[in-house]
Amino acid sequence: MNVDFIASTDPGTTQQAIFTENGSGGAISDLTFTGGNFGIYGGNQQFTAQRLKFNNCKTAVQIIWDWGWIWKNIEVTGSTTGFKLMSEDSVPRTGSILVLDSIFRNTETALLTFPASQEKGKGTTGITFDNVDFEAVKNAVVDNQGKVYLAGSVRTVDTWALGPVSFDMSQRDYTLGMSFSTKREPTLVTDGSTSLPKAPFFERAKPQYEAIPVSKFVHMKDRAKGDGITDDTEAFQSVLLQYAGSDNIIFVDAGSYILTETITIPAGAKIVGEGWPQLVAFGPKFQDEKNPRPLVRVGNRGDRGDVEIQDLLFTTKGPTAGAILVEWNIKAACPGCASMWDSHVRIGGATGSELTSTECPAITSGVNGDGCKSGSLMMHITDSSSAYMENVWLWTADHDIDDPDWQDNNNTLVQTSIYTARGLLVESTEATWLYGTSSEHALYYQYNFYKAQNVFAGMIQTESPYYQPTPNPPAPFESAVGIFNGDPAYQNCHCGSPGNDAAWALRIIESSEIYIAGAGLYSWFSTYTQECIKTRSCQNSLIQLEGNGGGVRIFNLITIGATNMITSDGNQLTSQDNLAVDYHPYWSQITIIDPIQKTGPQRLIKQGLHARNEDKCPPVLPEAILPEGKYPTNLSIIDIGGHSDHGYFTLVNGSPYNWILTSSHSYQMDQWKWHNVPAGESVQCEWQFAQSFNRYDDKGEAYYKIEGTDKTFQIMARYQDDPNNNFHLRVLYDGLETKDVPKGTSLDFPSRGGLGDMRAMNWVLAGSEEQGYWSSHKPPIAWMSSILTIIGERKLKHVCMPGSHDAGMSKLNGHTEFSNEGNTLTQYLNIYDQLRRGSRYFDVRPAIGDGGKFLTGHYSDIDILDIGWQGGNGESIQDIVDGINRFTAENPELIIINLDLTLDTENGYKPFNDEQWSKTFDLFEGVTHLRGGLEGDLSEKKMNDYIGNGQASVIILSSGGATRPDKGIYSTRQFPRFDSYSNTDVVSTMADDQIAKLKGNRNIVANDAERKDVFHVFSWTLTLTRVLERTIADQSIELAYDPLFWRAYHAFTPFSYPSVLYMDFIGSAEKNTKSFDQTTGEVTAMAMAVNMQLASQNCYVGGGSIVVSKKPPLEHRSEAARPHLMSSKSTVSFLLSLIFLYFRLL
């Protein structure tokens, strides 16, 4: 620390300040780098880097490999690249990186990485920015193929993540880059102003005492011997008592100080060690595992004050089964006043410790004797204390550290079996910081946060004991279980179950506000063998989360060797589901674990936080385990229309009742799989007619009862009973009447085909016995008004509605050279028909073209090959106004028009100036039901405020120009929202990304501290890149449409559902359905299901409600098939793919 590296600033320099190619590191801090080709170049398993400044380095840091590395309080100024995550063999080898509380200035690229892939095992790096500022930065995150994941123009990010994420602990989600907010416990952050988005986490550099005169340093060896033989207990304690609280620094000279009784470091002490002097627990007072006692006690319980400790080593000699190496009791008088830097616990492995391979050999059966029981607890931060620690390593030896063979290039060290019961126990509820800490080879756990609060810990690192499961924990400390608060329960345990085959790496139990900023948790052995690494079977689980409150968050988790990364209140996050690489050591990685979606429903119920209509509010039921659906197969270049003998049928339950499959049978059907459908859920079912020369008798029936009612319906499969439709299914409303379908009606569902016969039919039923039912056959045109008794008292942002992406592009009204209908149109229906198909939120992009006309457009600037602006025009603004007026004359609905991305195509493709905006507003003032004069956040208004009087209401939002709020034309500043598309052409990646963004940004609960509640645009859209293989309609309809019903609807909860189902080709379930009569109301019915069923379970949103029944047991979820789409096959296709990236704009 405190080193300045000054290198050449010559443009051709190859100088680099630090090269570190390998290792298992801890902490690096307080360095400045100026000039050079690299500031830091290298790799390491894990590291915590703090307070580093890089000035005019070409590349500040190149990481050639790591598993986890956090960078805190970093300043990069004047670099070409801040962090370059490029290996030396072009294989992705960086597991994760977390940059927090940092600034990039005048830097072209903040972070360069390999291309991200949702596919498991492909080496995608987990990236997190937390509280980062970008000043004059072009690309915040970009890959080495030029794809930008985060533009530097964002300026600041609260929290941004790329990679696997978990917000509800039930499944793996994945994001290609999402922004969201994370709150910080106020006691853990710094005071004062900052240019960063939020206050940084507190940190304190290690004091150097450079201004203290030599005369003020008191030498420990003036009284104690430190010879490894003499009992120094009394002498050591006397020095501490005499000089603590004075202006002296206690200097512990190098040596080994034998201590046969607890020593207490009083408040006010300042201690510096020389070369890690050893404080050695020895003797009978440390041998009783049932009555453990500290070697070093830092303060007594109840003490408040300051203490500073540096460069000490706490260790043992011989049998010390009852030793607590460090007990930390002092409560800091101010943040960081009670601190320890660069001090470690080391138990065994060293010559003279009597705990080496000679006394405690590595055995593969049985247990070594009591002489190898070396510690009860390595460190205890008690419930009355608070602490600040940097670079603290707690280690029970797995091998001898004195190498007998210096000529061994592999540095192979002899292994040992030494037994320490516990690692680090934290019970503190006061602000505590743990930077760059590790805990290894304890047999109960490495880290245990028990009823703790307000802790920052990063980066933590653990290893499980190499000897386990021989013996299984708690052996050989069976009699000591329960001596400390928070010990795992081992009663009636089953060998091989979580925590019973090997030590927990991390336990967080009944705690809150625990922020783990990076964790590398490794299980390398099963009784000294390593075949288990590849199969991730060295132990069952590494992390236990149980009974926690809010604010428990883990960033950048890396695990190795375990079957499960996390066991959380009965849920498992598996290492296989999050496998990062398919080569040794087969690490698994999760970028964000922030289980806000799990706690929301529990808090509403347990804490009685229902804000409104509590008497009507139904109980929130646990998420059902359901069979997952399958994504449609990749599209080919040829047309894939036509009927098929195979497909899927998605049942969407928008009622408060379970749908029970009472019976099912089939004749000559190869597949006929049907399932129960719980209230508020969706299930995709598979069907296939027999592969037979004689299909005339092919039939199937599935009979359903709506639980708690007398309603029934049937699903039937038939072959050639309709000459125009060989393969089809029917829904028979035999015992069901809806507002759009009479009882006894049989509705036909022709197969939709698709490549690989993977398309689905979708049937939605929304409503209740009290409200009546609507189905997806013909939902109401004025659907908002039809359910106003339910949604009227809800805020606008709490109502779900269909929305149209690039809504004006239903026709091509002039275009550039490379534009055509296939790569430019985003809708089949005009605005009027989109409204009739249920859309209520419209993305409208005004453009000037065709001789000064005000039109809509779909354009982008292609910055390769000097191609420039490409795209086309769609409907005119006047046509849009006329369509709105025609609709509102018939239907008293709320309509939202969002004006953005303006272009004057006749004047250099410039954004609109104020005059052009004004003329646009003049046209929109022709809308007859504009709602003007509203103040504040428009999304906070209730639906009855807009349409409760039986009249339509239209609000116009504009990103520019002098808006006219009195007329109903508002600035977007009056309409806060989350809107982020996924920028991918892979439907499973898009789905995971959008669902992750929804979970991370929408938590609609009454608790102010937990609520995330902004109008949310759920962008269910794909980016067109393969223009020789598909059109926008191909991928929007054939690929993206069906998963909306089984993937998205299943992911929605009463506390996390979108405001807008934002889509291309609204209403189109099949290609070339270009008239209103050819389209469907399935998406409208799904929006009604969200409003009537899901949202009605959340009393915080207000409005009407419908009763919810209990859910029956269901089949276990099966692994979802995730087919991946074809890539371009030729150089021409690749070039055109780059050219036509613009055909899916923001």
N, C-alpha and C positions, 0 to 999 in steps of 0.2 A: 504494500500500500504506500501511498504518498510518493509515487515515482512519476517523473515526466519523461516520456519517450519522444525524442525529437529526431525526425528523419528528414531526408531530402524531400524537397517539394518539386524537384525536377520532374517534368511530365513522363520521362522514361524510367523513373526510378523503380528498382525492384526491392527496395529495402522494406523490411517488416519488423515491427517492434517485438511481438511475442509469437513464438511458434510452439504449439503444444499439440502433439499428434495423437495422444492417447491418455488413458488414465481414468480414475474414478474420483473426481474432484469434489471440492467443497465450496470455497468462497474466494472471490477476488474483488478488491474494492479500491477506491480512491486513487485512480490512475488517470493520467492525461496523455493523449497521443496526438502528436502534431506531425503532419506530412507522412510520406511513405506510401508504398503500394498497398500495404495492409497495416492496420493497427494490430489486430489479433488474427492469427491464422491457425486453425487446428480443429481438434475434436476431443470430446470427452464424454463419459457416460452421463454425467450431470454436473451442473455448476450453478452457483448463485453469484451473479456479478452486480456490483452496486457502485454508484457514484463514479462512473467513467465518462470522460470527455474525449471526443474525437474531433480534431480540427484539421480539415483539408487533407485527410487520408483519402486515397482513391477509393478503397474499400475499407470501411471501418472494421468490419468483422467478417471473415469467411469461416463458416462452420462446415467442415468436411464430413462430420458425423456427430451425432449425439443421440441420447434418448430423451433427456429433458434439460433445459437450460433456461433460467430466468434472468432477465436483464432489467434492473431496477434503477431508476434515476440516471438514465443514459442521455447524453447530449451528442448528437451527430451534426456537424456543421461543415458544409462545403465539400461533401463527398459525392462521388458518382453513385456509389451504392452504400447504403448503411449496413444491412446484413445480407450477405450472399450465402444462401444455403445450398451450395454446390459441392458435391463430392468430387473426388479426383478420378473416379472411374465412370462418371455419368449415370450412376445408379442412385436413386434417392436413398439417403442414409441418415437424414436428420429426423429424429422422432418427433420433437416438438420444440417450440420456442414461445416464451411468454415475455413480452416487452411491456413494462408498466411504469407509469409516472415518468415518461420520457418525452424528449423533443427531438425532432428532425428539422434542420434548417438548410435551405439552399442546397438541397440534395435531390438528384434526379430520381433515384429509386430508394425508398426506405428499406424494402425487403424484396429480395429476388429469390424465387423458389422454383422447384420443378412443378410441372403441371399437376393439379389436384385431380384425384379420381375418387369417386364414391366406392369403387370396387375394393373389397377387402384384400389386403396383402400386397397392394401395389405401391406402398411406400409414401403415401400422402403425408406430408408434415402437418401436424396440428399447430396452428398459428393463433395466438391470442395477442391482441393489443388491448391494454386496459389503462385508460386515462393517458392518452398520447396526443401530442400536438404535432401537426405538419405545417411548416411554414416554408412556402416556396418549394414544394415538393411536387414533382410531376406524377409519379406513381407511388402510392403507399405500399401496395402489394401487387407484384406482377410475376408471371412465370417466364421461364427462359424461351418460351415460344411466343411471347408477346401478349398473352391474355392478361388483362388487368382485372384483378379481383377487388381492389379498393383503390380508387383514384385519390391522388394527393389533394385534389380540390375539396375533399371532404373537410379539410382543415383540422378538425378534431374528432376523436372518437371517445365516447364513454367506455364502451366495451365492444370489441369486434372479434369475431372468431371464424375460423375455417377448420372443417374437419368434423368428426363425430361429436355429437352433443347429446346431452340427456337432461331434459327438464321435468320428467315425470317418473324416472327410474323403471319404467315398464318396457322400454324398447330403445333401440338405437335409432336416433335420427342423425341426419348429416346435412351440413351446410357448406356451400361453396363460398361463403362469406356473408355474415350477418352482423348487423349492428343492434345493440340493445343496451339497456341501462342496468347497472348493478350498483346498489347502494352500499355505502361503507359505514361501519359503526363509527360514530363521531369521535369516540375516545381513542381510536386507532390511527387517526390522521393528524396531520400537522395543522397548526393554527396559521393564520396569516393569509395574504393574497397569493394567488398563483395564476399563471396563464393557462394552466391545464384545465380540462373540463370539470374536474372535481379535485378536492384536496388530496394530496399524495399521502400514502401511508408513511407514518413516522419512521425515521431511521436516525441513527446516531453513529458517527464515525468513531472509531477507537481513539481515545485520547492518547497523545504522545508525551504529555508532561514536559514539553521542550522548554517551557519557561520556568520550570521548578529547579532551583539550585541543587547541586549534587548533595549538599549538606542535608537536604530534606529527605533523602532516600535512606531508609533504615534497612540494614542487611539482616536477614533472618539468621544467617550463620554466625552472627555475633553472639547468639544465644543457643541456637540449635545446631546439631551436628550435621544432619542430612547425609549420613554415611551409609544408610540402609541397614544399620545394625542397632544403633542407639534408639531408645524410646524417646522421641522428641515431643511427645504430647504436651507436657507441661510447658516446655520452653516455647513451643510454637504458639500455644494459647496465650501465654503471657505477652508476647509481642503484639498479637492482635488486640488484646485488651488495652494495652498501653497506648497504642498509636492510632487506633480507630477513632475517627472524629477529630483528629488533629490535622495540621497542614502537611503531614508527612506522608510519603509513599512507602509502603512496605514492599521491599524488594526480596523476593524469595529466590535465593541463590540456587544454581543448578545443584541437583542432588536428589536423594531419596529419603524422605522424612517418614520414619516409622511412627504411626499413630495408633495407640491401643485403646483410645477412648474418643468419643465425639469431640471435635473442636467446633467452636462457634465463631463465625465471622460477624462481628457486631456491625450495626448500622454506622455509616461514616467511614468505613475502611476503604482504602484504595490500595490494591495489591497488584504487583507486576511480577511475573515469573521470568526466570532466566533459562531459556532452552527447555521449557516444559519440565520444571522440577516436579518430582513425583510425591504426592501425598498418599501414603500407603496404609490402608486398613489392615491391621494384623492383630491376632489374638482372640481369646475366647469370647470377649464381649461382642464380637461381630459374627458369632457362629450359630446363634439361635434363630432359625428361620421363622419360628412362631412369634418371636419378639425382636423384630429387626430394629436397628438403630443407625443413625446417620454417621458416616465418616466425617463429613463437613456439613454443618448447619449454617446456612446464610440467614442470619437474623433469627429471632425467636418469634413464635406466633404472636401476632398483634403488633409487631414492630413496624414502624413507618419511617422512611428516611431514604438515604442513598448509600450505594455501595458500588464499587468498580473493581472488577476482577479480570485479569488478563494472563494468558499464557501459563495456565496450570494444568497438571495432569493428575487425575484422581484414579487410584488403582488399589489393588489388593495383593496380599501375599498369603498363600496357603488357603485352608478352608475358611470361608467367610460367608456362609449361607445366609446370615442375617444382616449383611451390610447394605445400607442405603448409601450410595456413594456421595450424592449431593441432595440435601433437603433445602429447598428454597422457600423461606417463610416471609421475607421482607416485602412490604408493600412500598412501591416507589412513591416518593413525595412529589415527583413530577414525571412526565413521560421520559423514559430512558434513564432515570436517575438510579435505578437498581439494575445494573448491567454486567454482562460477562462476555468477553471476546476471546476467541482463539484458545479455548480451554476444553479439555476432552476427558472422557472416562475411558480407561483401557483396563480390561480385566483379563489377565492371563496372557500367554503367548510369549512372554519376555523372560529372559534368563534371570533367575533369582525370584521369580514370582511363585515358584512351586506349582505352577499351573501350565505346564508345557506338555508336549507330546510324550515326554518321558513319564510324567505322573498321570496324565489324562489323555491317553491315546485315542485316536479316532476309531471307535469300535462300531461294528455293524450289527451287533446283537447284545442284548443286556444293557446295563448301565454302569458307568464308572462309579467308584466309591464316593463317600461323602466328602473326601478331600478335594473333589472336583466341583463341589457345589460352592460357587464363588460369589454369589450376590443375590440379594433379595430384590433390589430395585436400583437401577442405575441413576435415575434422577427423579425427584418429586417436586413439582411446582404446586404448592399447597393452595387450599381454597382461600387462605387469607392473604395471598401474595400477588405480586405482579413482577414481570421480568422483561428485560430486553437482552437478547442473546444473538451473537453473530459467530458463525463458524464453531459450532459445538458438536463434537462427534462422540457418541456413546457406543463403545465397541466391546463386546465379549469375543475373545479371540476364537477364530475358526482355524488358525494355524499359528505356528511359531513365527516370530518376526525376526529372530536372529538367524540369518541364513548361514548354514554350515558350509555351503559350497558357492563361493563367489564366482566360480567359473560357469555356473549354470545359466545359460542364456535365457532360459524360460523362467528363471527365478522361481522354480517350483519349491514351495515351502511345505513343511510337514504339517498335516492337519491334526486337529485336536478335538476332543469332545469335552467341553467345559460348560457348566450349567449355571446360567443366571436366570432368575424367574421372570423379571420384568424389565422393560426398557425405560421409557419416559412416561410418567403419569402427570397429567395436567388437570388440576381441579380449580385453577384460578378463574375468577369471574371478573377480575380487573384487567385492564388493557395489558396485553402481553404480546411481544414480538419475538419470533424465532426465525432468524435469517440463516440459511445455509447450515441446517442441522441434520444429523443422521443418527439412526439408532439401529444396531445390528445384533442379531443372534441371541436375543432373549427368548425364552421358551413359551411365555404366555402371550406377550405382545411386544411390539417395538414402540408404538405411540398409542397412548390411551387418553383421549380427551373425555373426562367423565364429569358430567354436570358442569362443564366449563363454559365460559362465555368470553367473547371479545378477545379472540386470539388471531393473530396473523402468523402463518407459518409457511415459509417458502425459501428454498426448495427443500423438501424433506426427502430422505433416502433411507431405505431399509433393505436388509437381507434376512431371510428366515434361517434358523439354525440348519446346518448342513446334515446333522445327524437325524433330524426328525424325518419320518415318524418312528424312529427307533431311539428313544421311546416316544410314545404319543404324549402331548401335553395333557395334564399338568406334571407328569413325571419328569424328574424325580422330586418335584416340589408338591406332591399331592396334599401333604398335611398343611401347606401354607396357603391354600386357596381361601380367599375371603379375608385375609389379614389386612388387605388394603381395599379401600373403596374402589368399586368399579372392576374388581377382578372378574374375568369371565366365569360363567357358570358351567361347571363340568359335570353336574349331576346327570346320571343316566345318559351320558353322551354316547354317541355312536362313532366308532373310529371311521375316519374318512369324511365325516360331516364337517361343515365349516367351523374352523377354530379348534377342531378336535384331532386333526391329523398333523397340524403344524401351527406355529404361532401366527396370530393376527399381525399383519404389518401395521394397520391403522384401525383404531376403534374410535368412533365418535358417538358417544352414548348420552342421551338426555341433555344435549348441549345446544347452544345457539350462537350465532355470529362467530362462526369458525371459518376462516378464509385460508384455504390451502392453496398457495400460489406455486403449484408445481410439486409433483410427487413421483419419484422413481422407486417402485416397490418390486423387489426381485426375490424369486424363489428358485435357486439354482440347482438344488439337490433333493433327491429322495434317498435318505440314508447313504449319502456320499456317492450316489450314481446320478448321471446327468441325462440319461435317455429321455427323461420326463420333460425336458425343456421343449423339444420339438412338438410333443403332444400336449403341452401345457397341462401336465398332470402331476407336477411336483407337490402341489397341495390344492385343496379345494377352493379356498377363497382367501383374499388378502385384506379386504376392507370390510368392516362391520359398521353399518349405520343403523341406529336403533333409537326410536323415541325422541328424535330431535325436534327442536323448535325451528324457527326461521333463521335464515342467514347462514346456513351450512353450505359452503360452496367449495368445489374442488376444480381448479384449472390445471390443464395439461398433466393428466394422469398417464403414466407409463407403467405397465406391469409386465413381468416376465415369469413364466413357469407355472402359473396358477390356472385352474379351470375357470374360475370366476374372478373377475376383477373386484366386484362389490357384491356384498349381501346386504340388502337394505330392507328392513322390516318385512322380510319374507320374499322380496324380489331379488332376482339375480341379474347382474350385468355381466355377460360372459366374455371371456377373452377371445373366443372364436368369432363372436359377432363384431368385435372391434380389432381384429387382427390387422396390424399395420404392415408387416413385411412377411414374405414367404421364405426367408432365409434366417439362419442363426443370428440372434437368439430368439427370433419369432416373438418380438414384443407386440403388445396390444396398446392402443392409445385412445383416450377420449379427451377432446379439447376442453369441453365445459361440462361439468356436472353441477347443476343448479336446480334442485328439485322443487321449484316453486309450484308446479302444477299438482304435486301430491299434497301439499299442505293447504292449498286454497280451500277445497271443500271441507277438510277436517276443521279448519279454523272457523268457517262460517257456522258449522254445527256446534263444535265444542265450546266456542267462546260466545255463542249467542249473538253473533254480529249481523243477523238478518236486519237489513235496514228498513225494508218495507214489506208489507203483506206477509208477515211471518206466519200468520194463521193459515195462509194458503200454501206456504212454501213446503214442497214435498221433501222427503229425505234424499240426500245425495248418495247414490249407490256406487259401489266399487266398479271399476272398469271390468267388463266381461272379457273372458279369454275366448277368442273367436278364430275360426280358420281365416287365414289371410288370402286375399285375391292374387291374381296373376296379371302382370302388366302385358298389354298387347305386344306382339312380336314386332321387331324392326320392319320398316317398310322397304319394299324394293322399288326399282325404277319403273316397273310396269304397274298398270292399274290393278288394284286388288279387290275391286267390288264384286258383288254377287253373293249368293246364298251359300250356306255351309251346313254340313251335317254335324258340326261341333261348335260349342261356344259356352258362354257363361250367362247367368241371370243373376243380377244383383238386387237383393231385397233391401229396401231402405225403410226402416221403421221410424216414422216420425210421430208415433203415438206413445202414450204413457203405459202401454200394455205390452207384455211379452207376446211374441207370436210363437205358438207351439206347433211343431210338426207332429201331427197326430198319427199319420201313416204315410207311407210312400211305397209305390210299386211300379214296375216297368216291364215292358215286353220287348225283347230284342234291342235294348238300349245298352251300349257299352259303358256309358257313364250316366248316372242319375243320382247326384249327390246333393242332398238338401239338409238344411240345418235349422235349429231354433234361432230366432232373431230377437234378442232382448230389446226392451224399450230404448229408443234413442240410439240404436245401433244399425249397422248394415253388414250384410254377409253376401259374398259372391258364391254362387252355387254353379256346379259344372254339369253339363249335359252333353251326350254324344249318341247319335243314332248308330245302330250296329253296322259294322262293315260287312254287309251281306248282299248277295245278288237279289234277294227278295226282302224288300223293306216295307211291304204294304201293311204288315202288322206291327210295325215299330210304334210303340206308344209308351207314355209314362204319365203318372199322376203323383202329385204331392199335395197332401191335404193339411191345411193350417187352421188353427183356431186362435182367435185373439183372446188371450187369457183375461178372465174377469168379465167377459161380455158374452153375448150369444152370437157374435160375428164369426163367420168362417169365409175362407176363400180357397181356391185350388189353383195349382200350376199344372198345366197339361202340355205334353209334347205330342205332336201329330206329324204324320208324313203323308203328303199328297192328298189330303182331303180338301185342299185348295189348289186348283190347277195352276195358279200363278205363284205358288209359294210352297215348294216341296218340303222344306225343313222349317218348322216354326213351332213356337210355344204360344200358349194362351193362358191368360189369367181369367178364371171364372169367378165372378162375384156372386157365388151361389148363396151365401148367407151374409152378404155385405152390400150396403147401399152407401154411396158417397154423393156429395153434392154435384159431382160431374158425371157419375155413372150409375144408372138404375140397377137395383138388385136383380140378379139373374143374368146380367150381361156377360158375354164372353168376349174379351178383347184379344186381338191377334197381335203377336210379336214376331215378325219375320226375323230370321237370323241375319246378323249384320256382317258375317264373314270375317274379313281381315286376313292378312297373311298369317298362316298357321292356324287359321280359324280361332283367333284369340279374342275377337270382339265379344261384347256383352250387351244384353238388353238390360234396362234398368227400370224398376218399378218402385215408385215412392208412394207411401200412404202417410198422410199427416192429419192430425186431429185427435178427437176424443169423443166419447159418448156424449158429453155435455156440449161440445162445440160442433159436433158433426165432423165428417171426414172429407178431405180432398185427396184425390190421387193424381199421379203424374199424367194421366190420360188427357185431362183438360182442366188444369188449374185455372182459377179466375184471372181474367185480364187485370182487373183492379185488385190484385191480391193483397196489397197493404190495407185497403179499406175493408176487405172481407174479413180480416182478422184484427181490426182496430180495437176490438174489445180486449184483445190480448196484448197488443204492442202499443196501444195508445199512450199509456203512461210511462213507457220506456224512453230513454234518451235515444236520439238518432244513432249514436255510435254503438248502441246495444242492439240494434236491429240488423239482421243479415239480409242482404239483397244481391241479386245478380248484377254484374257490371260488365260493360263492353269496353274492351281494349281497342284503341284507335277506332272509335265508333263511326267516324265518317267515311271509312274506307270500304264501302260496300260496292263501289264501282270505280272504274279507272277513267278519270276525266283529264287525260293528258299525263304524259310520263316521260322520263328520260330514257336514254339509250338502252340501259340494261334492265329496265323495269318491265314487268308484265303482270298479268292478273295473279299468276301462281305465286310470285314472290313479293307482291305488294298488297293485295287485298287481305283484309283481316276480318271482314264480315260478309255474309251473304245478304242479310236483311238491311233495309234502310232504317233510319232512326225510328220512324213511326212503328215499323214492325218489330224492331228490337224492343221497343216499349211494350208492345202487345205480348211479346214473349217474356216479359217479366223484368227486363233490365231497368235499373233505376239509377245507376251511376255510370256516367259516360265520359270517357277520355276523348276529348275533342281537340284537334291540333290545327288551328287556323293557318291557312297558307294563302298567299296572293299569287295568282297565276292566270293564264288564259286571258291576257289583256287587262289586268287589273282587277279581276274578279276575286271576291272573298270566298275561298273554298276551304276544304280540309285537305290535309296532306300526310304523307308517310315518306319521310326523307331521312337521309343521313349523309355525312361527309366522309367519303372513303379516302383515307390518307395514304393509300398505296398506289404506285404507278401513276400518280397525278390524276387519278380518275375524278376526284371531286364529288360534288353532290349528285346523288342518285335517288330516284323515287318517283312518286306520282301523286296526283290529286284525286280527291274523292267527291263526296257530296258538297254542295255549296252551303255556306252558312245559312242562307235564306231557306234552303230546303230543310235544314235541320230545325230552324225556327218554325216553319210551317208544319213539320211532322210533330213537334212538341205540342203546338196549338191544337192540331187535329186530335191528338191523344187526350190532352187535358180537357177538351170540350166534352169528352165522353167518360172520363175516368178521374175521380178525385184522388190522385196519387201524388206522392212527393218525388221529385226528379232533381238529381244533382248533375250539373254540367261542369266539368273541370277543363279549363282552357290552359293549354301549356304548349311548349315546343313550337312556337310560331316561326314562320319562314316567309320572307318575301322572295319568291323564286325568280322574280324579274329584276331583282336588284342585289345580285351577289349572294343570294340565300342568307340575307341578314335577318336577325330577329326583328320583330315588329318594333317600330318606334312609337312614341306616345300618340302620334296622330293616327297611325294604323290601328293601334289598340282602341282608340276612341271610336273609329269607324266600325270596328268589330262590336264594340259595346252598343253602338247605335242600332246595329242589326239585331242584337240580342234583346234590346229593349222592346222589340216587337213580340216577345213572348208574353202571352196574355195573363199568365198567372205567376209572374215574378213576385217573390216575397221579399220586400224591402224593409229597411228600417230596423233590422235586428242588430243587437249588440253582443259582444263577447263571442265565446266559442260556439259556433253554430251547431257543432255535433253534440253539445250539451243540452240543446233544446229537446223537449219531448215531442214525440210524434203527433200528439194532439195539438201541440202548438203550431204544427204545420198543416195538418189535414183534419183536425178534429171538428172543424166547422162544416165538413162536407164539401170543401172546395179544394181543388188541386193547388199545389205549391211547388214552385221551381226556384232553385237557388243556383246562381252562376258563380263559380270560383275562378279567379284569374291569377296567374303567376306574374303578371306585369300590367303596366298601364295605370292610369289614374282611375281606380275603380269607383263604382257608384253604389255604395251600400244602401242608400236611400231608395234606389231603384231595384235592388235585388241582385246587384253585381258586386261580389265581395272579393277582397284579397284572400289568397290561400292562407294568409296568416291568421285569419279568423276560422280556419278549419284545420286544426292539427291532425296529422294522420301518419301512419306508417305505410310506406309503399316501396317495396323492393323486389324487383324481378330476379330470376335465378340465372339468366344468361347461360343456358345449356340447352342442348337438343335431346338430352337423355331424360325420358319421362320419370324414371325412378329417382334420378338425381334431383330433378325439379321438385318432385313431390316431397322428398325428404327435406330439401332446403326450405320450401315454403312452410311445411309443418313445423320445422325447427324454429323458423322466424316467428310463427304464430305462438308457439309455446313460450318462446323467450321474451315476447313483447306483449302478450295479452294474458293477464291474470286478474280477472274481474272479481275482486273480493272487497269486502267492506273494510278490511284492515288497511289503513292508510299506508303503513310501512311496507306492505306486501303488494299493494295494488299496482298493476300496470294496465292502463285503460285509455288507450288512444284509438281513434277510428282506424281500423285495420283493413287494408286492401290485400286480399289473398290472391296473389298473381299466379293463376294456374295457366301459365303460358310458356311456350317453348321458343327458343331462338333458332331461326332458320339459318343453317350453315351449309347444308348439303343440297345445293340448288339443282344438281343434276339427278338427285334421287327422290326429291319430294318437294311439295309446295307447303305454304303455311297451312292451308286447309288439310293436307295430308296429316301433318303431325299434330295439328290442333284437334282434329276430329278422330282420326284413326288411332292415335297414340294417347293423347292427353285426356280425352273426354271420359272414358269409362272409369279410370282410377279415381276420378273426382268422387264417385259414389261409394266405392268400397274403401279406398285409402284415406281420402280427406275426411269424409263424414265420420268414419270410425275414430279419427284422431280428434275431432271436435269434442269438447266437453262443455258443461254448463258454465265453466269459468274461463274457457279459452276457445272462442269461436270467432270467425271473422265478421267484419261489417260488410265486406264485398266479396262475392265469388266472381273474380275478374277474369274474363275469358275472351278468346277469339271466337268468332262464328257462333254468337249466342243463339241458342235454340237448335243448332244443327248437330244431330247425332249421327248423321251419315253425310258423306260427300255429295256435293251437287244438289243439296236441298235448298234451292235458291228462292223458294216462295214460302210465305208464311204457313200455308197448309201442309207443306212438306216437313216443317220443323216440329219440335216437340216442346212440351212444358216440363220436362224432367228437372231442369235446373231450378226453375221457379218453384216446383214442388219441394225440391230439396231445401231451398231457402225457407219455405214455409215450415218445413219440418224442424229446421234449426230454431226458428222463432217460437213455434208452438210447443215443441218438446224440450229441446236442450236448454234454451234460454229460460224457459219457464221453471226449471229446477233451481235457478239462481235468484233468490229473492232480492239480492242487492240491485238487480237491474230493474226491479219494479214491474208493474203491469200485471196482466192476468196470469193465471196459472192453471195447469191441469194436473190431475192426480197421477202419481207414478206408482206402478205396482212393483213387486219384487221380481228379480231376474232369476230364472232357473239355472241350474248348473249346465254348462255347455262343454263342448268338446275342446280339447287342448288345441292351441294355435299351432298350425304347421308353418314350416319355413316358407316364406314367400319366394316365388320365382322372380328373379330380376334379370330378364334378358337385356343384353346390351346391343346398342344399335350399330349398324355398319358404318365404317368410315369410308371416305371417298376413295375411289379406286384409281384415280389417274391424276397426273399433274394438272390437267385442265380443270378437273373437278376441284382440286385443291385451290387453284388460283381463283376460280369463280366463287368458291366458298368464302374466301377472304373478301372478295369484292362485295358479296351480297350479305355480309354481316349486318348491314343496315336494315334488312327487311324484317328485323324484329327490334324496334326501338324501345327505349325506356318506357 
